Amino acid sequence: MEERAYGALLGWFTGDGFGSQSEGRDVQEIADLAPDGLAEVYTLESLNELCGMSGEASDLSVLLALSMLDNKALLADHVKASYRRYAKCEDAELSAALASSLAREASNTESAVMLSRSVVMGLALVGKSTKQQAMLSRTESSLFSTSSLAQDTAFLMSLAFSLVIAEKAESALMLLRLLQQHCTKLGMDEKLCMMLKTCMARKAIPQYEGKQQSMILPAMDTVFSTLLLSDSYEAGVSLLASRGGNARLSCALFGGLAAGLAGSGAVPERWVDELFVSPALDELIKKQTLFKRETIRMEKLARTLAGSLLDLEI
């Protein structure tokens, strides 16, 4: 399981870093600047000189993991305080959705930001009973939203990572069939069951535009459809990044699931070599851990957290 966990984390971090170059950009703008597609982390370096830097999908995931490891529990107040310290860092680059969520109490938002810690929550759910899984997922997701649909969707995505890491799913199709069963068994929102059914019948990956890209159901639909229809990790991440919008999170979600299923070897080494930790995350890690004198590498974080989180009993 540890290799699966490492693959999922490395795939997540690399997807986030790859998507950094096109985050928030328009599809046509990306196509004009890169007519041959996005082949490298730095293809659109002219738009973003910090291509490859970790963003909120990676940073919040690491902070959630460190909170659980420090407390040997998922303590909602401690987790949210950690997220808010991150938001106050001078160099933190926050999406409008995350900044809004952290500035106030939970609302009924159905923003895709709800999915931005799914890989770590998936690791936390491995080996737990269904009741424990639901409790853990809702404890964390309720920090951001009171919407039952949003909470169900966050739980379902975390279950996807849990099933992959626990070696219950060997292919994308098997994973979605298992998620369908869980969706029905747990009485999740009917919209989720329908979305999974639609994904499995698709012949092409849907392309959402505008505000739809940042909403939770379209984001999940896009990720699962890409997982089913893409030939490889590299092809899927490149495609999602070329669509701009919510590129970081989409690439992280797809990348984590794809590399969890295929193994860390599916992640191009040349992409991993371009990753680096954001100043905000670097600052917080060095305040909280024994990494004070080390240069923090995303690849090493993935390896360390994979083993530590699987060993954690909460």
Wavefront OBJ file of the C-alpha trace (Angstrom):
o trace
v 0.000 0.000 0.000
v 2.838 2.396 0.712
v 3.894 2.433 -2.942
v 0.319 3.200 -3.952
v 0.205 5.994 -1.375
v 3.512 7.384 -2.615
v 2.297 7.259 -6.209
v -0.919 9.085 -5.299
v 0.909 11.830 -3.391
v 3.627 12.257 -6.013
v 1.024 12.299 -8.781
v -0.991 14.886 -6.841
v 1.967 17.192 -6.133
v 3.208 16.944 -9.720
v -0.245 17.587 -11.173
v -0.616 20.674 -8.992
v 2.808 21.948 -10.041
v 2.181 21.255 -13.729
v -1.175 23.054 -13.606
v 0.465 26.148 -12.108
v 1.424 27.439 -15.566
v -2.162 27.654 -16.816
v -4.177 28.232 -13.632
v -6.901 30.805 -14.229
v -6.051 31.162 -17.919
v -8.368 31.096 -20.917
v -8.290 28.072 -23.231
v -7.677 30.183 -26.333
v -4.853 32.118 -24.691
v -3.127 28.837 -23.821
v -3.655 27.456 -27.335
v -2.177 30.602 -28.911
v 0.932 30.478 -26.713
v 1.409 26.703 -26.907
v -0.052 25.472 -30.221
v 1.739 22.136 -29.817
v 0.287 21.565 -26.350
v 1.792 21.617 -22.865
v 4.635 19.124 -22.692
v 6.671 20.554 -19.814
v 6.029 22.157 -16.439
v 7.553 25.378 -17.796
v 5.942 25.501 -21.275
v 4.041 28.669 -20.297
v 6.846 30.169 -18.230
v 6.241 33.461 -20.033
v 2.895 33.669 -18.218
v 4.089 32.434 -14.834
v 7.760 32.492 -13.890
v 6.995 30.326 -10.839
v 5.880 27.300 -12.859
v 6.191 24.170 -10.735
v 5.661 25.837 -7.370
v 3.270 24.069 -5.025
v -0.159 25.659 -4.687
v -3.046 25.369 -2.275
v -3.967 21.805 -3.312
v -0.514 20.577 -2.273
v 0.028 23.022 0.563
v -3.278 22.424 2.368
v -2.853 18.675 1.921
v 0.560 18.789 3.600
v -0.743 20.998 6.421
v -3.666 18.637 7.025
v -1.267 15.699 7.129
v 1.076 17.446 9.574
v -1.841 18.379 11.831
v -3.052 14.782 12.002
v 0.457 13.453 12.575
v 1.165 15.990 15.338
v -2.107 15.340 17.167
v -2.593 11.674 16.228
v -6.159 12.760 15.546
v -8.186 14.912 13.172
v -8.900 17.990 15.296
v -11.063 20.423 13.343
v -10.010 23.553 15.233
v -6.308 22.745 14.880
v -6.672 22.036 11.165
v -8.539 25.263 10.443
v -6.051 27.277 12.511
v -3.264 25.749 10.426
v -5.050 26.675 7.190
v -5.565 30.232 8.442
v -1.898 30.619 9.399
v -1.065 29.588 5.861
v -3.495 32.156 4.449
v -1.800 34.896 6.476
v 1.670 34.105 5.133
v 2.910 37.001 3.041
v 3.761 34.783 0.078
v 0.634 32.593 0.123
v -1.164 32.501 -3.232
v -4.816 31.806 -2.494
v -7.708 31.286 -4.854
v -10.669 33.562 -4.246
v -12.740 30.549 -3.157
v -10.225 29.470 -0.514
v -9.633 33.002 0.768
v -13.385 33.481 1.138
v -13.855 30.131 2.891
v -11.099 30.776 5.430
v -12.244 34.322 6.172
v -15.618 33.265 7.565
v -17.537 30.378 9.023
v -18.631 27.507 6.786
v -21.298 28.394 4.210
v -23.345 26.334 1.779
v -20.671 26.639 -0.916
v -20.324 23.954 -3.579
v -16.908 25.132 -4.720
v -14.374 22.608 -5.999
v -12.013 23.821 -3.256
v -13.822 21.191 -1.165
v -11.787 18.550 -3.005
v -8.376 20.093 -2.395
v -7.364 17.771 0.469
v -8.825 14.556 -0.970
v -5.568 12.628 -1.292
v -4.636 13.049 2.379
v -8.192 12.392 3.524
v -8.132 9.254 1.379
v -5.022 8.067 3.213
v -6.720 8.775 6.538
v -9.722 6.629 5.536
v -7.704 3.503 4.683
v -8.581 0.624 7.004
v -11.402 2.469 8.771
v -15.006 1.337 9.146
v -17.628 3.051 7.001
v -18.883 4.936 10.060
v -15.384 6.165 10.918
v -14.737 7.157 7.314
v -17.895 9.257 7.154
v -17.131 10.924 10.480
v -13.554 11.816 9.518
v -14.514 13.139 6.100
v -17.360 15.292 7.395
v -15.245 16.648 10.248
v -12.809 18.105 7.721
v -15.206 19.079 4.925
v -17.581 20.855 7.332
v -14.826 23.406 7.956
v -15.649 24.767 4.507
v -19.251 23.927 3.673
v -22.578 23.027 5.242
v -23.939 21.776 1.897
v -24.807 18.083 2.044
v -23.985 17.727 -1.672
v -20.556 19.304 -1.184
v -19.832 17.132 1.854
v -20.991 13.973 0.044
v -18.829 14.846 -2.967
v -15.759 15.473 -0.808
v -16.372 12.138 0.939
v -16.756 10.316 -2.384
v -13.508 11.729 -3.756
v -11.666 10.806 -0.552
v -13.121 7.304 -0.841
v -11.764 7.140 -4.395
v -8.240 7.736 -3.116
v -8.766 5.324 -0.227
v -9.902 2.538 -2.577
v -6.947 3.105 -4.902
v -4.372 3.223 -2.091
v -5.854 0.170 -0.343
v -5.522 -1.755 -3.630
v -9.271 -2.355 -3.885
v -9.366 -0.866 -7.403
v -7.021 -1.961 -10.189
v -8.420 0.203 -12.977
v -10.355 3.420 -13.470
v -13.501 1.524 -14.478
v -13.314 -0.743 -11.436
v -12.865 2.322 -9.241
v -15.973 4.045 -10.575
v -18.035 0.885 -10.205
v -16.944 0.615 -6.567
v -17.799 4.272 -6.019
v -21.254 3.662 -7.497
v -21.796 0.909 -4.938
v -20.665 3.161 -2.090
v -22.831 5.991 -3.366
v -25.942 3.810 -3.229
v -25.038 2.025 0.004
v -24.323 5.265 1.869
v -27.365 7.095 0.537
v -25.342 9.897 -1.013
v -26.908 12.668 -3.062
v -28.543 11.257 -6.200
v -26.648 13.791 -8.323
v -23.435 11.937 -7.501
v -24.818 8.567 -8.547
v -26.011 10.068 -11.833
v -22.657 11.772 -12.421
v -20.787 8.475 -12.026
v -23.179 6.753 -14.433
v -22.719 9.555 -16.970
v -18.916 9.373 -16.681
v -18.863 5.666 -17.454
v -20.922 6.222 -20.603
v -18.838 9.093 -21.963
v -16.893 8.849 -25.211
v -15.198 12.240 -24.784
v -13.958 14.311 -21.854
v -16.401 17.155 -21.069
v -15.195 20.740 -21.267
v -16.776 23.091 -18.762
v -16.243 26.828 -19.010
v -16.385 29.888 -16.794
v -17.694 29.491 -13.265
v -18.682 25.878 -13.902
v -14.996 24.910 -13.867
v -14.709 25.943 -10.235
v -17.770 24.024 -9.018
v -17.527 20.682 -7.279
v -19.633 18.423 -9.536
v -18.183 19.600 -12.882
v -14.679 19.261 -11.410
v -15.315 15.681 -10.323
v -16.995 14.821 -13.633
v -13.991 16.134 -15.566
v -11.467 14.280 -13.411
v -13.230 10.904 -13.509
v -13.922 11.187 -17.250
v -10.246 11.967 -17.877
v -9.226 9.020 -15.709
v -11.394 6.698 -17.806
v -10.464 8.059 -21.227
v -6.812 9.165 -21.025
v -4.025 6.894 -22.224
v -1.528 7.920 -19.562
v -0.717 10.160 -16.612
v 1.204 12.523 -18.866
v -1.560 12.792 -21.463
v -4.281 13.407 -18.879
v -2.400 16.073 -16.940
v -1.344 17.851 -20.134
v -4.930 17.872 -21.411
v -6.405 19.235 -18.185
v -3.721 21.908 -17.907
v -4.406 23.014 -21.495
v -7.953 23.895 -20.460
v -6.836 26.505 -17.941
v -9.391 27.549 -15.345
v -9.093 25.363 -12.263
v -6.013 23.655 -13.729
v -4.052 23.096 -10.524
v -6.791 21.211 -8.697
v -7.989 19.282 -11.756
v -4.447 18.129 -12.543
v -3.801 17.251 -8.883
v -6.981 15.172 -8.559
v -6.465 13.326 -11.825
v -2.729 13.000 -11.235
v -3.149 11.523 -7.772
v -5.655 8.900 -8.896
v -3.796 8.051 -12.118
v -0.413 7.609 -10.411
v -2.041 5.750 -7.531
v -3.397 3.220 -10.016
v -0.402 3.072 -12.362
v 2.400 3.619 -9.850
v 4.843 6.467 -9.279
v 6.741 5.440 -12.412
v 3.904 6.917 -14.469
v 4.915 10.407 -13.324
v 7.588 11.869 -15.650
v 10.827 12.423 -13.732
v 11.535 15.572 -15.718
v 8.312 17.052 -14.323
v 9.117 16.024 -10.762
v 12.526 17.705 -11.104
v 10.813 21.047 -11.765
v 8.692 21.029 -8.593
v 9.466 23.257 -5.636
v 7.791 24.142 -2.354
v 5.992 27.470 -2.032
v 7.585 29.977 0.379
v 4.437 29.882 2.531
v 4.513 26.101 2.957
v 8.277 26.098 3.443
v 7.912 28.615 6.262
v 5.201 26.666 8.056
v 6.897 23.281 7.690
v 10.125 24.612 9.146
v 8.251 26.059 12.112
v 6.434 22.801 12.844
v 8.883 20.004 12.021
v 12.478 18.826 12.089
v 13.044 19.926 8.474
v 14.440 23.272 9.698
v 17.839 23.003 7.994
v 16.804 20.990 4.957
v 15.839 21.963 1.461
v 12.308 20.612 1.258
v 11.509 18.640 -1.880
v 8.002 17.653 -2.924
v 9.195 14.168 -3.877
v 10.648 13.625 -0.398
v 7.477 14.965 1.227
v 5.440 12.460 -0.774
v 7.649 9.576 0.349
v 7.685 10.653 4.010
v 3.951 11.307 4.257
v 3.012 8.078 2.461
v 4.583 5.940 5.172
v 3.690 8.164 8.119
v 0.007 8.525 7.265
v -0.495 4.812 6.644
v 1.044 4.088 10.060
v -1.120 6.703 11.785
v -3.996 5.440 13.923
v -6.718 8.016 14.425
l 1 2 3 4 5 6 7 8 9 10 11 12 13 14 15 16 17 18 19 20 21 22 23 24 25 26 27 28 29 30 31 32 33 34 35 36 37 38 39 40 41 42 43 44 45 46 47 48 49 50 51 52 53 54 55 56 57 58 59 60 61 62 63 64 65 66 67 68 69 70 71 72 73 74 75 76 77 78 79 80 81 82 83 84 85 86 87 88 89 90 91 92 93 94 95 96 97 98 99 100 101 102 103 104 105 106 107 108 109 110 111 112 113 114 115 116 117 118 119 120 121 122 123 124 125 126 127 128 129 130 131 132 133 134 135 136 137 138 139 140 141 142 143 144 145 146 147 148 149 150 151 152 153 154 155 156 157 158 159 160 161 162 163 164 165 166 167 168 169 170 171 172 173 174 175 176 177 178 179 180 181 182 183 184 185 186 187 188 189 190 191 192 193 194 195 196 197 198 199 200 201 202 203 204 205 206 207 208 209 210 211 212 213 214 215 216 217 218 219 220 221 222 223 224 225 226 227 228 229 230 231 232 233 234 235 236 237 238 239 240 241 242 243 244 245 246 247 248 249 250 251 252 253 254 255 256 257 258 259 260 261 262 263 264 265 266 267 268 269 270 271 272 273 274 275 276 277 278 279 280 281 282 283 284 285 286 287 288 289 290 291 292 293 294 295 296 297 298 299 300 301 302 303 304 305 306 307 308 309 310 311 312 313 314
